[in-house]
């Protein structure tokens, strides 16, 4: 994909966008554009030619039609918290920033759904409906910043995925602007639409089908009560064995989250929760639901943890203690800045029983590449998040981080897992798609994308390792091989 400047000069493009959304809703100066050259995956960077902030579906229709007339690519972006380069504007062009489309349009408590615009921050919706006893169940660790439009794009999860499911389980319908400017709606406020599940196809498509402008999302009753426990273990192996035994006992916790010794240092320095810094790992274990029976489940969890060598199990005795514990977990990634100037968060998945094996492999990879790797992850569903610490100003460290990342994700595949649970493929993991899927599978995915996005003008060179009909290495993969 060549730069948009080859088919339309940046000034002409910016003027066209200003005519659609007004001069205050367009950024075109180099100093402004540099802010949008990457998302949370900072290793790959490229500036768009223009950033435009629409405030309505009609404006987005006009924007994508103009891009078609001028022959330039475009990419939608939410808050930019993506950790796989999903917002990277490959080839320049127009970045459609959806953060000013942030209205909660309707909440229907009787039928338990809300209609929201894509720029609504995840936590805003929960805070809006909390007084009425409801919440939005998908809760990524970045929920205080990430937008629901971005959650829809990547099918993100969060700590409570184990019991409540990922984003696709909570999206009833989507309004989508296709790359030719047509507006379509899939699903809606009612459930179980007849025909093909096009909403399920769109959720997780990483912005390669069009621009989502509205979503109908399910809202969930707040649990009557919680029991939140913190298990302290001498080793990561003991903590992961506890996880498998809890699930094997038929207990379905609201969440099971593991933090290893390195991440504990950063989190404790940031929040002073009282985490034991000499522990090998801690495990946050939460059950929720009707108050009756929760004490019994909590007691069984304590027994299982102690049987697996937990040296102590603490209980959050007040709602304030529980909220502080979850704040410490959900803001752990921000606290990592205390450990290194840069970090790369991976997102692999393995069967739960393979957690001890993959964590031992991660430790060995860290030693091999001389890289510190912290671990904090959704242990209940096997979704690991090794955090590789480095300094991106050092080219050798970047090379080692990419090499280590690739080895970890290859091992996830070998163990019967996948290379992403919620971050998506973006540009970072394109090289792994042929390892997960056959050429025939990938060709069918290209056909599906082409049905929505025939000219591949929307989010080009993302997710699928194709250029036309040819399989090619991604830019990130070539860097790893340098």
Order of alpha helices (4+ residues) and beta strands (2+ residues): alpha-beta-alpha-beta-alpha-beta-beta-beta-beta-alpha-beta-alpha-alpha-beta-beta-alpha-beta-beta-beta-alpha-beta-alpha-beta-alpha-beta-alpha-alpha-beta-beta-alpha-beta-beta-beta-alpha-alpha-alpha-beta-beta-alpha
